[in-house]
Amino acid sequence: MKFKFEIKDLFKLPNILCYLRILMVPLFLHVYFTAETPHDYYLATLIVLASGITDFLDGQIARRCNMITDLGKVIDPVADKLMQLAMLVALMFRVPYMYLLVIYLVVKEVVSTVFAYISWRTVHRRLNGAKWYGKVCTALLYAVMLIMVAFPQLSDGYQKMLLLVCAGAMTLSFVMYLRIYITMFIDGRTGKNDKVIY
């Protein structure tokens, strides 16, 4: 299926909310890196929460008001990933071993993107939005990152436990998405044309 785009898609409310979420990324980084008091860290946390709320709203508006667009399907996950990466990179400077999680996330996203590209180019199949396990992973990642951003004084033990929770959720999501991409490829090669979007 072809990517469908019209100029009016740029101005649909769900997509505008996605733009706002992208703009929140540098704002969060500025507030976090210049934070000096607990209130500053709480403000950084509120920015991330606002990003999460607009993420929920743009999805609800798109579905309920029939404003789902191919552009939205692209920029929505991009906005998610940018905020996730911003939080992880910011925390990498304050939390031991966070760099391992950042590397893991980057590898996961690169491999998933390569698989998605191969599936589309070779057998003309693509995903129809985020799956439940991807949403669970995103929710857990946000929750853990929010805790770490809001409470930078957490003990090493708690920080390591939270990192393991993130790594576990990311692994589940990674494996499940790879399973779908492999299924797409096999279906395409064996001539099963009943599902072009998964």
C-alpha positions in Angstrom: 0.0 0.0 0.0 1.2 3.5 -0.9 1.8 6.2 1.7 -1.1 8.6 1.4 -0.4 12.3 2.1 -2.4 15.5 1.6 -1.4 19.0 2.6 -4.5 19.2 4.9 -3.1 16.3 6.9 -0.4 18.7 8.2 -3.1 20.8 10.0 -5.2 18.0 11.5 -5.3 18.3 15.3 -3.8 14.9 16.1 -0.8 15.8 14.0 -0.5 19.2 15.5 -0.3 17.6 19.0 2.5 15.4 17.7 4.4 18.5 16.6 3.9 19.9 20.1 5.3 16.7 21.6 8.4 16.9 19.5 8.9 20.5 20.6 8.6 19.4 24.2 11.8 17.3 23.8 14.3 20.2 23.7 12.3 22.0 26.4 12.6 18.9 28.7 16.3 18.6 28.1 16.9 22.3 28.9 14.9 22.2 32.1 16.5 18.9 33.3 20.1 19.9 32.6 19.7 23.3 34.2 17.8 21.9 37.3 19.2 22.8 40.7 16.3 22.2 43.1 13.7 19.4 43.5 11.1 21.8 42.0 13.2 22.0 38.8 13.2 18.2 38.5 9.4 18.2 39.1 9.0 20.7 36.3 11.0 18.4 34.0 8.7 15.6 35.1 5.6 17.6 34.3 6.9 18.3 30.8 7.2 14.6 30.2 3.7 14.0 31.7 2.3 16.6 29.3 3.9 14.8 26.4 2.3 11.6 27.6 -1.1 13.2 27.9 -0.9 14.7 24.4 0.2 11.3 23.1 -3.0 9.8 24.6 -5.2 12.7 23.3 -3.9 12.7 19.7 -4.6 8.9 19.5 -8.1 9.4 20.9 -9.0 12.3 18.7 -7.6 10.6 15.6 -9.8 7.5 16.2 -12.9 9.2 17.4 -13.0 12.0 14.9 -11.8 9.9 11.9 -8.5 11.8 11.6 -6.2 8.9 11.2 -3.6 9.7 8.5 -0.5 8.0 7.2 1.5 11.1 8.3 0.2 10.6 11.8 1.2 6.9 11.8 4.8 8.1 11.1 5.2 11.1 13.3 3.4 9.7 16.3 6.0 6.9 17.0 8.8 9.4 16.1 7.6 11.8 18.8 7.4 8.9 21.3 10.9 7.7 20.5 12.4 11.2 20.6 11.1 11.8 24.1 12.1 8.3 25.3 15.6 8.8 23.9 15.8 12.3 25.4 15.0 11.0 28.9 17.4 8.1 28.5 20.2 10.3 27.3 19.6 12.9 30.0 19.5 10.2 32.7 22.7 8.7 31.3 24.6 11.6 32.8 23.1 11.0 36.3 22.4 7.3 36.6 25.1 4.5 36.5 24.6 1.9 33.8 21.9 4.0 32.0 24.2 4.0 29.0 23.6 0.3 28.5 19.9 0.8 28.3 20.4 3.7 25.8 22.6 1.4 23.6 20.0 -1.4 23.8 17.2 1.0 22.8 19.2 2.3 19.8 20.0 -1.2 18.7 16.4 -2.3 19.1 15.1 0.6 17.1 17.7 0.2 14.3 17.0 -3.5 13.9 13.3 -3.0 14.0 13.5 -0.3 11.3 15.7 -2.5 9.1 13.2 -5.3 9.4 10.3 -3.0 8.7 12.0 -1.6 5.6 12.9 -5.1 4.3 9.3 -6.3 4.8 8.0 -3.4 2.9 10.5 -3.4 0.1 10.5 -7.2 -0.5 7.0 -8.4 0.3 5.0 -5.1 0.4 3.8 -5.5 4.0 3.8 -3.1 6.9 2.5 -2.7 10.4 -0.9 -1.0 11.0 0.3 1.1 14.0 1.7 0.2 17.4 0.8 -3.2 19.0 -0.2 -3.7 22.6 3.2 -4.9 23.7 4.8 -1.8 22.1 2.4 0.3 24.1 3.1 -1.6 27.3 6.8 -1.1 26.7 6.3 2.6 26.1 4.2 3.0 29.3 6.6 1.2 31.5 9.6 3.1 30.0 7.8 6.3 30.7 6.9 5.3 34.2 10.4 4.3 35.1 12.0 7.3 33.5 9.5 9.6 35.2 10.5 8.2 38.6 14.2 8.6 37.9 13.7 12.2 36.6 11.5 13.3 39.5 13.7 11.6 42.2 17.4 11.9 41.2 18.3 10.9 44.8 17.1 7.3 44.4 19.6 4.7 45.7 21.7 2.6 43.4 19.7 -0.5 44.2 16.4 1.0 43.2 17.9 2.5 40.1 19.2 -0.9 39.0 15.9 -2.5 39.6 14.1 0.1 37.5 16.7 -0.4 34.7 16.0 -4.1 34.7 12.2 -3.5 34.4 12.8 -1.3 31.4 15.2 -3.9 29.8 12.6 -6.6 30.3 9.8 -4.6 28.7 12.0 -3.6 25.8 13.0 -7.3 25.2 9.4 -8.5 25.2 8.4 -5.7 22.7 11.5 -6.4 20.5 10.9 -10.2 20.3 7.2 -9.7 19.5 7.8 -7.2 16.8 10.5 -9.3 15.2 8.0 -12.2 15.2 5.5 -10.1 13.2 8.2 -9.0 10.7 9.2 -12.6 10.2 5.6 -13.7 9.7 5.2 -10.9 7.1 8.2 -12.1 5.2 7.1 -15.7 5.3 3.5 -14.8 4.2 4.9 -12.7 1.4 7.2 -15.4 0.1 4.6 -18.2 0.3 2.0 -16.1 -1.5 -0.4 -15.4 1.3 -2.0 -12.2 0.2 -4.9 -12.0 2.6 -3.0 -9.6 5.0 -1.0 -6.8 3.5 -1.1 -4.7 6.7 -0.4 -6.4 10.0 
